[in-house]
Amino acid sequence: MASSERSSRRLIGITAWSLALGLICLTLADSVPDRNQTTTIATNTVQAVERLFNRVLISTTEDARQRIPHLPANETIDRQYFEELDLIAGNEDYYSTAYYIFAWINSDLMYDKTPDKLLVEVLPGEKIAIRNFFDKVKPFLTKYLRTSRQDRSELVANITRLATETDDSLIMSYLEFPQTLKGQLPELHLMDYTKLAQALVQGVARGIWTSL
Protein backbone atom coordinates (compact mmCIF):
# COMPACT_ATOMS: atom_id res chain seq x y z
CA MET A 1 0.00 0.00 0.00
CA ALA A 2 2.81 2.35 0.94
CA SER A 3 4.63 1.47 -2.28
CA SER A 4 1.47 2.07 -4.31
CA GLU A 5 0.93 5.42 -2.59
CA ARG A 6 4.51 6.48 -3.29
CA SER A 7 4.12 5.48 -6.93
CA SER A 8 0.91 7.51 -7.19
CA ARG A 9 2.52 10.54 -5.66
CA ARG A 10 5.51 10.17 -7.99
CA LEU A 11 3.19 9.87 -10.98
CA ILE A 12 1.26 12.96 -9.88
CA GLY A 13 4.54 14.85 -9.38
CA ILE A 14 5.86 13.87 -12.80
CA THR A 15 2.56 14.82 -14.42
CA ALA A 16 2.51 18.19 -12.71
CA TRP A 17 6.13 18.86 -13.68
CA SER A 18 5.41 17.87 -17.28
CA LEU A 19 2.41 20.20 -17.41
CA ALA A 20 4.46 23.05 -15.96
CA LEU A 21 7.26 22.44 -18.46
CA GLY A 22 4.72 22.37 -21.27
CA LEU A 23 3.25 25.69 -20.17
CA ILE A 24 6.73 27.24 -20.02
CA CYS A 25 7.52 26.00 -23.53
CA LEU A 26 4.22 27.35 -24.83
CA THR A 27 4.87 30.72 -23.19
CA LEU A 28 8.34 30.94 -24.70
CA ALA A 29 7.04 29.88 -28.08
CA ASP A 30 4.34 32.54 -27.94
CA SER A 31 6.76 35.25 -26.84
CA VAL A 32 9.08 34.82 -29.83
CA PRO A 33 6.44 35.73 -32.45
CA ASP A 34 5.38 38.66 -30.25
CA ARG A 35 8.93 40.00 -30.18
CA ASN A 36 9.32 39.40 -33.89
CA GLN A 37 6.02 41.11 -34.59
CA THR A 38 6.99 44.14 -32.48
CA THR A 39 10.38 44.37 -34.23
CA THR A 40 8.74 44.17 -37.64
CA ILE A 41 6.16 46.83 -36.79
CA ALA A 42 8.90 49.05 -35.32
CA THR A 43 10.84 48.80 -38.59
CA ASN A 44 7.73 49.49 -40.64
CA THR A 45 6.85 52.44 -38.41
CA VAL A 46 10.30 54.01 -38.78
CA GLN A 47 10.12 53.64 -42.56
CA ALA A 48 6.65 55.19 -42.67
CA VAL A 49 7.60 58.13 -40.42
CA GLU A 50 10.75 58.83 -42.43
CA ARG A 51 8.88 58.63 -45.73
CA LEU A 52 6.25 61.11 -44.54
CA PHE A 53 8.79 63.40 -42.88
CA ASN A 54 10.97 63.44 -46.01
CA ARG A 55 7.98 64.26 -48.18
CA VAL A 56 7.65 67.61 -46.38
CA LEU A 57 11.35 68.37 -46.79
CA ILE A 58 11.24 67.73 -50.51
CA SER A 59 7.97 69.56 -51.18
CA THR A 60 9.18 72.67 -49.33
CA THR A 61 12.67 72.76 -50.85
CA GLU A 62 11.27 72.25 -54.34
CA ASP A 63 8.65 74.96 -53.78
CA ALA A 64 11.41 77.34 -52.67
CA ARG A 65 13.60 76.37 -55.63
CA GLN A 66 10.82 77.22 -58.10
CA ARG A 67 10.17 80.63 -56.50
CA ILE A 68 13.80 81.83 -56.34
CA PRO A 69 14.01 83.21 -59.92
CA HIS A 70 11.03 85.51 -59.28
CA LEU A 71 12.37 87.08 -56.08
CA PRO A 72 15.11 89.68 -55.39
CA ALA A 73 18.50 88.08 -54.79
CA ASN A 74 18.70 89.44 -51.25
CA GLU A 75 15.41 87.72 -50.39
CA THR A 76 16.39 84.19 -51.37
CA ILE A 77 18.77 81.36 -50.67
CA ASP A 78 21.48 81.02 -53.29
CA ARG A 79 20.46 78.48 -55.92
CA GLN A 80 23.81 76.77 -55.35
CA TYR A 81 22.42 75.22 -52.16
CA PHE A 82 19.84 73.35 -54.21
CA GLU A 83 22.41 72.39 -56.83
CA GLU A 84 24.54 70.94 -54.06
CA LEU A 85 21.55 68.89 -52.93
CA ASP A 86 21.16 67.47 -56.44
CA LEU A 87 24.71 66.12 -56.36
CA ILE A 88 24.31 64.16 -53.15
CA ALA A 89 23.86 60.39 -53.23
CA GLY A 90 22.68 58.35 -50.26
CA ASN A 91 19.47 58.76 -48.35
CA GLU A 92 20.81 60.03 -45.02
CA ASP A 93 23.18 62.57 -46.56
CA TYR A 94 20.51 63.73 -49.00
CA TYR A 95 17.78 64.21 -46.42
CA SER A 96 20.19 65.69 -43.89
CA THR A 97 21.05 68.33 -46.47
CA ALA A 98 17.37 68.86 -47.32
CA TYR A 99 16.67 69.25 -43.59
CA TYR A 100 19.40 71.88 -43.35
CA ILE A 101 17.99 73.80 -46.34
CA PHE A 102 14.50 73.53 -44.84
CA ALA A 103 15.79 75.03 -41.58
CA TRP A 104 17.58 77.78 -43.56
CA ILE A 105 14.35 78.67 -45.40
CA ASN A 106 12.56 78.95 -42.06
CA SER A 107 15.41 80.59 -40.14
CA ASP A 108 13.55 83.90 -39.74
CA LEU A 109 10.83 82.11 -37.80
CA MET A 110 13.42 80.27 -35.73
CA TYR A 111 15.00 83.58 -34.71
CA ASP A 112 11.70 85.46 -34.30
CA LYS A 113 12.40 87.73 -37.28
CA THR A 114 9.98 89.05 -39.87
CA PRO A 115 9.81 86.39 -42.63
CA ASP A 116 11.52 87.29 -45.90
CA LYS A 117 9.60 87.17 -49.18
CA LEU A 118 10.64 83.61 -49.96
CA LEU A 119 9.32 82.31 -46.65
CA VAL A 120 6.12 84.34 -46.96
CA GLU A 121 5.42 82.62 -50.27
CA VAL A 122 6.46 79.14 -49.15
CA LEU A 123 4.85 79.17 -45.70
CA PRO A 124 1.16 78.47 -46.57
CA GLY A 125 1.93 75.31 -48.57
CA GLU A 126 4.56 74.30 -46.06
CA LYS A 127 2.07 74.40 -43.20
CA ILE A 128 -0.41 72.29 -45.13
CA ALA A 129 2.30 69.70 -45.83
CA ILE A 130 3.31 69.61 -42.14
CA ARG A 131 -0.28 69.23 -40.93
CA ASN A 132 -0.72 66.37 -43.40
CA PHE A 133 2.47 64.81 -42.01
CA PHE A 134 1.17 64.77 -38.45
CA ASP A 135 -2.24 63.56 -39.58
CA LYS A 136 -0.79 60.66 -41.58
CA VAL A 137 1.91 59.68 -39.08
CA LYS A 138 -0.56 59.30 -36.20
CA PRO A 139 -2.08 55.93 -37.29
CA PHE A 140 1.37 54.37 -37.69
CA LEU A 141 2.49 55.45 -34.23
CA THR A 142 -0.84 54.48 -32.66
CA LYS A 143 -0.56 50.99 -34.14
CA TYR A 144 3.02 50.65 -32.92
CA LEU A 145 2.08 51.75 -29.40
CA ARG A 146 -0.80 49.29 -29.31
CA THR A 147 1.38 46.42 -30.53
CA SER A 148 4.24 47.21 -28.14
CA ARG A 149 1.77 47.78 -25.29
CA GLN A 150 2.99 51.29 -24.50
CA ASP A 151 1.00 54.25 -23.31
CA ARG A 152 2.18 57.57 -24.77
CA SER A 153 -1.08 59.45 -24.58
CA GLU A 154 0.67 62.84 -24.37
CA LEU A 155 2.60 62.17 -27.59
CA VAL A 156 -0.55 61.07 -29.42
CA ALA A 157 -2.52 64.05 -28.12
CA ASN A 158 0.23 66.43 -29.25
CA ILE A 159 0.31 64.89 -32.74
CA THR A 160 -3.48 65.17 -32.93
CA ARG A 161 -3.28 68.86 -32.05
CA LEU A 162 -0.49 69.55 -34.53
CA ALA A 163 -2.54 68.00 -37.34
CA THR A 164 -4.82 71.06 -37.12
CA GLU A 165 -2.33 73.71 -35.92
CA THR A 166 -2.14 76.96 -37.91
CA ASP A 167 0.36 78.95 -35.84
CA ASP A 168 3.91 79.48 -37.11
CA SER A 169 5.13 77.38 -34.16
CA LEU A 170 4.06 74.39 -36.27
CA ILE A 171 7.34 74.73 -38.18
CA MET A 172 9.47 74.25 -35.08
CA SER A 173 7.29 71.33 -33.93
CA TYR A 174 8.04 69.65 -37.25
CA LEU A 175 11.78 70.40 -37.12
CA GLU A 176 11.99 69.06 -33.57
CA PHE A 177 9.85 65.98 -34.21
CA PRO A 178 12.74 63.50 -34.75
CA GLN A 179 14.17 64.47 -31.35
CA THR A 180 10.71 64.49 -29.77
CA LEU A 181 10.06 60.97 -31.03
CA LYS A 182 13.48 59.81 -29.86
CA GLY A 183 12.74 61.13 -26.38
CA GLN A 184 9.41 59.31 -26.20
CA LEU A 185 10.22 56.13 -28.16
CA PRO A 186 14.02 55.74 -28.36
CA GLU A 187 13.69 52.32 -29.98
CA LEU A 188 12.35 53.99 -33.13
CA HIS A 189 15.63 55.03 -34.75
CA LEU A 190 15.00 57.63 -37.44
CA MET A 191 17.85 58.66 -39.72
CA ASP A 192 20.13 61.43 -38.44
CA TYR A 193 18.60 64.59 -39.90
CA THR A 194 21.13 66.80 -38.07
CA LYS A 195 24.12 65.06 -39.66
CA LEU A 196 25.08 67.98 -41.90
CA ALA A 197 24.67 70.58 -39.14
CA GLN A 198 26.91 68.52 -36.86
CA ALA A 199 29.50 68.16 -39.63
CA LEU A 200 29.56 71.93 -40.11
CA VAL A 201 30.08 72.54 -36.41
CA GLN A 202 32.89 69.98 -36.34
CA GLY A 203 34.48 71.42 -39.48
CA VAL A 204 34.01 68.18 -41.39
CA ALA A 205 31.68 69.41 -44.16
CA ARG A 206 33.20 70.55 -47.43
CA GLY A 207 32.21 72.57 -50.45
CA ILE A 208 29.57 75.27 -50.26
CA TRP A 209 28.72 74.44 -46.65
CA THR A 210 32.12 75.52 -45.28
CA SER A 211 31.40 79.13 -46.24
CA LEU A 212 28.29 79.40 -44.06
Backbone as a ProteinNet text record, in pm:
[ID]
protein_1_A
[PRIMARY]
MASSERSSRRLIGITAWSLALGLICLTLADSVPDRNQTTTIATNTVQAVERLFNRVLISTTEDARQRIPHLPANETIDRQYFEELDLIAGNEDYYSTAYYIFAWINSDLMYDKTPDKLLVEVLPGEKIAIRNFFDKVKPFLTKYLRTSRQDRSELVANITRLATETDDSLIMSYLEFPQTLKGQLPELHLMDYTKLAQALVQGVARGIWTSL
[TERTIARY]
84.3	0	86.9	192	281.4	354.7	394.3	463.4	371.9	246	147.3	122	118.2	93.4	210.3	334.2	451.3	453.1	414.9	411.5	310.4	194.9	90.9	138.8	202.2	252	359.3	445.7	551	489.4	386.1	318.9	253.8	190.3	126.3	231.2	346.7	453.5	511.3	532.8	586.1	488.1	359.6	255.9	250.4	255.2	250.5	372.2	489.1	612.6	606.5	552.9	540.7	447.2	335.8	241	304.9	379.2	445.6	548.5	625.1	726	659.6	545.5	472.3	423	372.7	325.3	439.5	556.5	673.1	713.6	714.9	752.2	653.8	524	422.4	438.6	468.2	486.8	604.8	715.8	834.3	807.2	735.3	703.8	617	522	433.8	507.3	607.7	676.3	766.1	818.6	907.6	835.1	715.9	643.7	606.6	574.3	538.1	655	774.7	893.1	921.2	909.3	932.2	831.6	707.5	602.4	629.8	669.7	699.3	817	920.6	1037.6	999.7	916.9	873.6	792.9	699.7	616	699.6	800.8	889.8	963.2	1014.3	1084.4	990.6	871.8	773.2	732.4	723.1	684.6	792.6	918.2	1029.7	1029.7	1012.1	1012	897.2	780.9	664.9	685.5	736.1	759.7	863.2	971.3	1075.1	1020.2	943.5	887.8	798.9	715.2	624.8	700.3	798.5	878.9	957.6	1016.2	1096.6	1012.1	887.3	797.8	781.5	777.1	764.9	892.7	1007	1135	1144.5	1110.4	1123.8	1023.3	898.8	797.3	831.3	884.2	918.3	1041.7	1145.8	1267.2	1241.1	1158.2	1126.7	1040.2	948	865.3	954.2	1049.5	1141.3	1228.1	1274.9	1359.7	1286.7	1159.2	1081.6	1053.3	1051.3	1017.3	1139.3	1257.9	1379.8	1396.8	1377.1	1401	1310.6	1198.9	1103	1117.3	1218.2	1237.4	1371.4	1382.2	1511.1	1618.2	1740.3	1850	1869.9	1847.3	1870.1	1756.6	1654	1540.8	1537.2	1641.3	1639	1766.6	1758.8	1877.5	1945.8	2075.8	2148.5	2109.2	2086.1	2046	2151.2	2273.3	2380.7	2351.8	2277.1	2242.4	2161.4	2068.2	1984.3	2063.3	2156.1	2240.9	2329.7	2374.8	2454.1	2370.1	2245.4	2154.8	2140.2	2133.1	2115.8	2234.2	2350.4	2471.4	2492.3	2409.6	2430.9	2364.5	2439.4	2386.2	2380.9	2280.7	2268.2	2158.1	2066.9	1947.4	1975.6	2060.7	2081.1	2148.7	2249.9	2317.9	2222.6	2143.7	2050.9	1947.3	1884.6	1778.3	1832.2	1955.1	2018.7	2042.6	2083.4	2104.8	1972	1869.9	1737	1682.1	1709.7	1666.8	1735.9	1864.6	1940.5	1884.9	1855.4	1798.6	1660.5	1582.1	1450.5	1462.7	1557.3	1578.6	1624.9	1709.5	1757.6	1640.7	1552.6	1435.4	1351.2	1341.1	1256.2	1333.1	1456.5	1541.4	1484.7	1413.1	1355.1	1256.1	1177.2	1082.8	1156.9	1264.8	1342.3	1404.8	1435.5	1499.5	1404.2	1274.1	1170.2	1187.5	1227.3	1240.1	1120	1103.5	998.3	1035.6	947.9	980.8	1016.4	1117.5	1151.5	1047.5	1062.1	959.9	950.7	1064.9	1063.6	980.9	1005.4	932.3	784	753.1	612.4	538.9	605.9	542.4	536.5	637.8	646	559.3	544.3	484.8	345.4	251	116.4	117.7	185.9	193.2	271.3	373.5	456.4	374.1	290.7	206.8	107.6	51.6	-41.2	30.7	151.3	229.9	263.4	295.3	330.6	208.2	94.6	-28.4	-63.5	-46.5	-71.5	23.6	148.5	247.1	199.1	161.1	116.7	-11.7	-99.5	-224.4	-197.6	-106	-79.2	13.3	97.3	190.8	121.6	13.1	-56	-100.4	-166	-208.3	-92.3	21.6	137	189.9	199.6	249.3	148.5	20.4	-83.7	-80.4	-64.2	-56.1	67	179.7	301.6	284.7	228.3	208	116	13	-80.5	-10.7	69	138	244.5	316.6	424.2	373.5	242.2	177.2	236.8	248.2	298.7	191.9	194.1	99.7	176.4	156.8	217.8	106.7	10.9	-108.2	-74.3	27.9	66.8	122.9	203.5	260	149.5	54.8	-54.6	-142.2	-169.3	-251.8	-183.4	-51.9	23.2	21.1	36.6	31.3	-106.9	-210.1	-348.4	-368.5	-316.4	-328	-252.6	-131.7	-48.9	-108.6	-190.3	-253.5	-353.2	-388.9	-482.2	-422.9	-297.8	-232.8	-212.9	-234.2	-213.7	-105.4	-64.7	35.5	171.5	257	390.9	476.2	439.3	513	508.2	416.4	406.3	537.4	608.5	734.3	837.6	849.6	946.7	906.1	776.4	729.3	769.9	762.8	803.9	955.6	1032.8	1178.1	1226.7	1158.3	1199	1141.4	1055.1	985.4	1077.9	1185.4	1274.4	1329.1	1366.7	1417.2	1304.4	1186.6	1071.3	1038.3	1036.8	1005.6	1112.2	1238.3	1348.4	1335.8	1290.4	1273.8	1161.9	1056.1	940.9	956.8	1009.4	1022.2	1162.1	1263.2	1402.1	1431	1345.5	1368.8	1334.3	1265.1	1235.1	1346.3	1443.2	1562.8	1543	1508.5	1500.1	1641.2	1654.6	1785.3	1829.8	1958.1	2013.2	1995.8	1889.1	1860.3	1953.7	2022.6	2113	2257.7	2277	2412	2494	2434.2	2507.8	2540.4	2444.1	2467	2581.1	2584.8	2691.4	2825.9	2825.7	2949.7	3003.3	2914.4	2956.2	3019.5	2956.2	3007.8	3145.9	3162.2	3288.9	3393.1	3355	3448.4	3475.3	3383.1	3401.3	3343.7	3235	3167.6	3256.5	3239	3319.9	3231.5	3294.9	3220.9	3149.8	3034.7	2957.5	2930.6	2914.4	2872.4	2979.2	3106.1	3211.7	3211	3141.1	3139.5	3025.7	2943.9	2829	2872.7
-121	0	124.7	120.5	234.9	253.6	139	147.2	202.2	158.8	206.6	354.4	399.7	541.6	627	573.3	648.5	659.1	548.9	548	648.5	655.7	750.7	893.5	918.7	1054.1	1092	990.5	1016.6	1045.5	969.2	986.9	1125.3	1164.2	1295.5	1405.8	1385.6	1485.2	1499.5	1384.4	1386.5	1453.3	1422.8	1481.6	1632.1	1675.1	1819.1	1889.3	1826.7	1885.7	1894.2	1790.2	1787.3	1896.8	1914.2	2019.8	2157.5	2176.5	2305.4	2332	2229.9	2243.8	2276.3	2210.3	2236.8	2379.5	2430.5	2569	2667.1	2637.4	2723.6	2725.9	2608.5	2600.2	2676.9	2663.7	2735.1	2885.9	2929.6	3072.4	3126.6	3050.9	3093.9	3094.2	2994.3	2987.7	3104.1	3141.6	3253.6	3385.9	3396.5	3524.8	3558	3457.3	3481.9	3551.4	3501	3573.3	3713.8	3732.3	3865.8	3961.4	3915.8	4000	4027.2	3922.9	3940	4036.8	4024.1	4111.4	4256.1	4278.3	4413.6	4472.8	4390.2	4437.3	4473.7	4390.4	4416.6	4544.9	4562.4	4682.9	4806.5	4792.1	4904.9	4947.9	4850	4879.8	4946.5	4892.2	4949.4	5090.4	5112.3	5244.1	5347	5310	5400.7	5437.1	5338.3	5363.9	5456.1	5435.6	5519.2	5662.5	5679	5812.7	5886.5	5820.2	5883.4	5922.1	5833.2	5862.9	5986.9	5996.7	6110.8	6238.1	6224.8	6340.2	6394.3	6304.1	6344	6409.9	6368.2	6426.5	6576.4	6618.2	6761	6834.6	6775.1	6837.4	6863.1	6762.1	6772.9	6871.3	6865.5	6956.2	7101.4	7129.3	7266.8	7315.7	7232.7	7275.6	7295.5	7209.9	7225.1	7349	7376.1	7496.4	7620.4	7620.4	7734	7747.8	7635.6	7637.2	7701.3	7669.6	7722.4	7872.1	7921.7	8063.4	8155.6	8101	8182.6	8276.8	8231.4	8321.3	8444.1	8440.9	8550.9	8647.6	8624.6	8708.1	8781.1	8896.8	8967.6	8879.4	8893.8	8808.2	8813.6	8931.3	8944.1	8882	8831.1	8772.1	8619.5	8562.3	8419	8350.5	8218.3	8135.7	8121.1	8121.6	8102.5	7968.7	7969.2	7847.6	7737.5	7775.3	7676.9	7574.3	7617.2	7522.4	7406.5	7438.1	7335.4	7250.9	7314.2	7239.5	7141	7182.7	7093.9	6973.4	6996.9	6889.3	6787.4	6835.8	6747.4	6654	6691.8	6612.4	6504.9	6506.4	6415.9	6280.9	6174.8	6038.6	5978.5	5896.2	5835.2	5901.2	5821.7	5876	5968.9	5923	6002.9	6135.4	6133.4	6257.3	6350.2	6292.8	6373.1	6441.3	6363.8	6421	6508.3	6480	6568.5	6705.4	6706.8	6832.7	6904.5	6828.2	6886.4	6944.5	6876.3	6924.7	7057.4	7065.3	7188.3	7303.8	7277.2	7380.2	7422.3	7324.6	7353.4	7448.5	7418	7503.5	7642.4	7648.7	7777.7	7860.4	7797.4	7867	7927.2	7853.2	7895.3	7964.6	8003.9	8059.1	8186.9	8267.7	8390.1	8357.1	8251.8	8210.5	8156.9	8085.3	8026.9	8133.7	8249.8	8357.9	8475.2	8446.2	8546.4	8674.7	8658.8	8773.1	8778.6	8892.8	8905.1	8818.3	8728.5	8639	8715.1	8668.3	8729.4	8688	8740.8	8717.2	8570.6	8501.4	8360.7	8280.5	8303.7	8230.8	8266.6	8392	8433.6	8354.7	8333.8	8261.9	8111.4	8058.2	7913.5	7868.2	7954.1	7916.6	7853.4	7908.2	7847.1	7700.3	7669.9	7531.5	7443.5	7502	7430.3	7385.5	7473.5	7439.6	7327.8	7333.8	7228.7	7094	7093.1	6969.6	6915.4	7003.9	6960.8	6907.1	6973.8	6922.8	6784.2	6767.7	6636.7	6532	6573.5	6481.4	6430	6519.6	6477.3	6394.6	6430.7	6355.9	6212.3	6197.1	6065.7	5979.9	6045	5968.2	5911.7	5973	5930.2	5783.9	5734.1	5593.2	5494.9	5526.3	5436.7	5429.2	5543.8	5545.4	5483.3	5506.6	5448.3	5295.8	5244.1	5098.8	5041.8	5113.2	5065.1	5064	5168	5175.5	5064.6	5035.4	4928.8	4793.1	4769.6	4641.8	4623.3	4729.3	4721.4	4744.7	4761.2	4778	4894.2	5007.8	5128.6	5237	5314.2	5425.3	5556	5625	5756.8	5852.8	5866.1	5945.4	6092	6143.9	6283.6	6304.4	6209.2	6216.7	6212.4	6120.5	6106.7	6231.5	6284.5	6405.3	6523.8	6532.9	6643	6632.7	6510.4	6489.4	6523.5	6485.2	6516.7	6667	6740	6886.2	6948.4	6898.9	6955.3	6931.5	6829.4	6800.4	6907.6	6996.8	7106.4	7243	7246.3	7370.8	7466.1	7594.4	7696	7796.7	7799.4	7895.1	7863.6	7966.5	7947.7	7851.6	7830.4	7737.6	7595.2	7570.1	7438.8	7400	7500	7473.1	7414	7474.6	7424.6	7287.4	7265.1	7133.5	7025.4	7059.3	6964.9	6942.5	7051.2	7039.8	6958.7	6972.9	6905.7	6765.1	6725.3	6597.7	6476.9	6466.2	6349.7	6338.2	6451	6447.4	6419.4	6474.3	6448.7	6300.6	6239.7	6097.4	6013.7	6052.8	5981.1	5985.1	6100.3	6112.8	6026.4	6008.9	5930.6	5781.2	5752.4	5613.4	5592	5582.4	5574.1	5452.1	5351	5232.1	5254.7	5365.1	5398.7	5489.5	5430.4	5503.5	5565.6	5693	5763.5	5797.4	5825.7	5866.2	5996.5	6024.7	6143.1	6266.7	6341.1	6459.4	6576.1	6571	6680.4	6651	6549.7	6506.4	6617.9	6690.7	6798.4	6910.8	6950.1	7057.6	7021.3	6896.8	6851.7	6853.9	6816	6815.9	6957.7	7053.3	7192.6	7243.8	7210.7	7253.7	7193.8	7068.1	6998.3	7027.8	7107.4	7142	7029.1	6934.3	6817.8	6842.6	6917.5	6940.6	7018	6990.9	7055.4	7126.1	7192.2	7256.7	7382.4	7405.7	7526.6	7545.6	7434.1	7444.3	7505.7	7498.8	7551.5	7704	7766.4	7912.8	7972.4	7888.4	7940.5	7997.8
0	0	0	86.5	93.6	-37.2	-99.6	-227.9	-335.4	-333.3	-431.1	-412.8	-287.6	-259	-306.1	-284.7	-329.4	-480.8	-546.5	-692.6	-745.3	-677.3	-719.5	-704	-590.1	-565.9	-669.8	-700.5	-798.5	-936.2	-969.6	-1097.6	-1105.5	-993.2	-987.7	-1000.2	-932.2	-938	-1077.7	-1143.6	-1279.9	-1374.9	-1356.7	-1442.4	-1425.5	-1298.5	-1270.6	-1328.6	-1314.1	-1368.2	-1520.2	-1581.6	-1727.6	-1776.7	-1703.8	-1740.8	-1727.3	-1617.2	-1595.8	-1704.6	-1740.7	-1845.5	-1978.9	-2003.8	-2127	-2134	-2021.7	-2017.1	-2040.4	-1982.5	-2001.7	-2148.8	-2211.1	-2353.2	-2440.5	-2406.4	-2483	-2468.2	-2345.2	-2319	-2397.3	-2395.5	-2469.6	-2619.4	-2665.7	-2808.4	-2850.6	-2762.3	-2793.6	-2789.5	-2700.6	-2683.7	-2802.5	-2870.2	-2983.3	-3097.6	-3140.4	-3245.3	-3202.6	-3072.3	-3025	-3042.4	-3003.4	-3017.6	-3164.1	-3246.1	-3388.9	-3450.5	-3406	-3458.6	-3420	-3294.4	-3247.5	-3324.7	-3347.4	-3422.5	-3565.3	-3626.5	-3764.4	-3772.6	-3678.7	-3679.5	-3648.4	-3561.1	-3531.8	-3658.3	-3733.8	-3859.3	-3958.5	-3972.2	-4064.4	-4022.6	-3892.2	-3840.8	-3871.7	-3847.8	-3878	-4026	-4111.4	-4255.5	-4295.8	-4234.5	-4266.6	-4219.2	-4096.5	-4041.9	-4126.2	-4160.3	-4242.7	-4379.8	-4440	-4572.8	-4568.4	-4466.8	-4454.5	-4417.1	-4328.9	-4287.9	-4407.2	-4484.6	-4600.6	-4708.9	-4718	-4818.3	-4795.7	-4670.7	-4637.7	-4676.1	-4644.7	-4679.2	-4829	-4906.4	-5051.1	-5109.4	-5062.9	-5118	-5088.4	-4970.4	-4933.2	-5007.8	-5015.3	-5084.7	-5234.4	-5292	-5434.4	-5458.7	-5367.1	-5377.9	-5373.3	-5279.8	-5267.5	-5392.4	-5443.5	-5562.6	-5681.2	-5697.2	-5809.7	-5795.7	-5673.6	-5650.1	-5656.6	-5639.8	-5633.7	-5753.4	-5877.7	-5992.1	-5994.2	-5924	-5928.3	-5810.8	-5727	-5608.4	-5613.3	-5545.9	-5539.3	-5477.5	-5523.7	-5478.9	-5327.9	-5268.6	-5124.6	-5042.3	-5109.3	-5039.4	-5055.4	-5110	-5137.2	-5091.7	-5087.8	-5067.1	-5202.6	-5203.5	-5328.9	-5391.2	-5522.2	-5592.3	-5578.5	-5547.2	-5534.6	-5424.9	-5321.9	-5215.8	-5272.1	-5361	-5420.8	-5519.8	-5590.2	-5683.4	-5607.2	-5490.1	-5405.6	-5362.7	-5331.8	-5292.9	-5405.5	-5528.9	-5643.9	-5665.4	-5614.8	-5635.8	-5530.7	-5428	-5314.8	-5339.3	-5313.3	-5322.8	-5182.3	-5158.3	-5026	-4947.4	-4899	-4834.6	-4717.4	-4622.2	-4501.9	-4533.4	-4618.5	-4656.2	-4731.6	-4819.7	-4900	-4810.8	-4724.4	-4641.9	-4528.2	-4485.9	-4388.5	-4450.5	-4576	-4647.2	-4671.4	-4711.2	-4732.3	-4601.8	-4491.3	-4359.3	-4327.3	-4359.5	-4335.2	-4418.8	-4546.2	-4633.7	-4583.1	-4539.3	-4483.9	-4364.3	-4275.1	-4158	-4200.7	-4304.7	-4355.6	-4408.8	-4485.3	-4539.8	-4427.5	-4317.8	-4205.7	-4093.4	-4120.7	-4014.4	-3953.1	-4031.6	-3974.3	-3864.1	-3884.1	-3779.9	-3658.2	-3682.2	-3573.4	-3485.6	-3546	-3471.1	-3446.1	-3458	-3430.1	-3511.9	-3637.6	-3727.8	-3821.2	-3886.2	-3986.5	-4106.9	-4150.8	-4262.6	-4389.8	-4461.7	-4589.9	-4694.4	-4814.8	-4917.8	-4957.5	-4959.8	-4995.8	-4895.3	-4768	-4665	-4665.8	-4689.2	-4695.8	-4804.1	-4917.3	-5027	-5001.7	-4937.9	-4914.8	-4797.5	-4698.4	-4570.2	-4578.7	-4655.6	-4657.4	-4701	-4810.5	-4857	-4762	-4701.5	-4605.5	-4484.8	-4435.3	-4319.9	-4353	-4471.4	-4513.4	-4516.6	-4573.7	-4582.6	-4443.5	-4350.2	-4214.1	-4140.9	-4156.3	-4092.8	-4147.7	-4278.7	-4339.7	-4284	-4260	-4201.4	-4066.6	-3978.2	-3845.3	-3851.6	-3942.8	-3957.6	-4005.3	-4099.8	-4157.5	-4072.1	-3990.5	-3908.5	-3783.8	-3742.4	-3620.4	-3623.2	-3729.9	-3729.4	-3717	-3778	-3769.4	-3625.5	-3560.6	-3423.3	-3327.4	-3351.2	-3266.4	-3274.5	-3395.4	-3414	-3344.7	-3356.8	-3291.9	-3140	-3085.3	-2940.2	-2891.5	-2969	-2931.3	-2935	-3038.4	-3052.6	-2944.9	-2914.2	-2814.5	-2672.2	-2660	-2529	-2449.5	-2515.5	-2449.8	-2448.5	-2343.5	-2331.4	-2343.7	-2454.9	-2477.2	-2517.7	-2428.5	-2458.3	-2485.2	-2416.5	-2437	-2578.1	-2624.1	-2758.9	-2863.5	-2847.1	-2942.3	-2941.1	-2822.3	-2811.8	-2878.7	-2863.8	-2925.1	-3077.2	-3129.3	-3274	-3327.6	-3254	-3293.1	-3302.3	-3205	-3204.7	-3321.6	-3346.9	-3453.5	-3592.3	-3605.4	-3734.4	-3775.6	-3680.7	-3712.2	-3676.3	-3636	-3592.4	-3710.9	-3686.4	-3791	-3753.7	-3628.9	-3584.1	-3645.1	-3655.1	-3711.1	-3627.9	-3502	-3416.1	-3470.1	-3562.7	-3627.1	-3694.8	-3748.2	-3817.9	-3722.5	-3604.7	-3507.8	-3454.4	-3438.9	-3393.3	-3492.9	-3620.9	-3725	-3720.9	-3714.9	-3712	-3592.1	-3480.6	-3357.5	-3344.3	-3437.2	-3421.5	-3410.5	-3492.4	-3475.1	-3333	-3272.5	-3135.1	-3036.4	-3063.2	-2976.5	-2975.2	-3093.2	-3102.9	-3033.3	-3049.5	-2985.5	-2833.7	-2781.6	-2637.8	-2583.3	-2662.9	-2619.7	-2651.6	-2770	-2816	-2873.7	-2789.2	-2835.8	-2922.3	-2915.4	-2997.7	-3144.8	-3174.2	-3313.2	-3365.5	-3433.4	-3475.1	-3612.9	-3617.4	-3744.5	-3792.2	-3920.6	-3971.8	-3905.1	-3910.4	-3843.9	-3932.9	-3908	-3989.8	-3957.5	-3845.4	-3807	-3847.5	-3929.4	-3966.1	-4029.5	-4123.8	-4190.5	-4093.6	-4011.1	-3914.3	-3819.1	-3775.3	-3686.2	-3757.9	-3885.8	-3963.4	-3980.4	-3996.8	-4010.8	-3881.9	-3770.7	-3640.7	-3615.4	-3657.4	-3633.7	-3741	-3841.2	-3947.9	-4044.7	-4052.3	-4139.5	-4278.5	-4287.1	-4416	-4511.3	-4639.8	-4742.5	-4844.7	-4937.3	-5045.3	-4999.1	-5053.4	-5026.5	-4877	-4804.7	-4664.6	-4575.5	-4613.7	-4528	-4525.5	-4618.8	-4624	-4543.1	-4481	-4405.7	-4272.6
[MASK]
++++++++++++++++++++++++++++++++++++++++++++++++++++++++++++++++++++++++++++++++++++++++++++++++++++++++++++++++++++++++++++++++++++++++++++++++++++++++++++++++++++++++++++++++++++++++++++++++++++++++++++++++++++

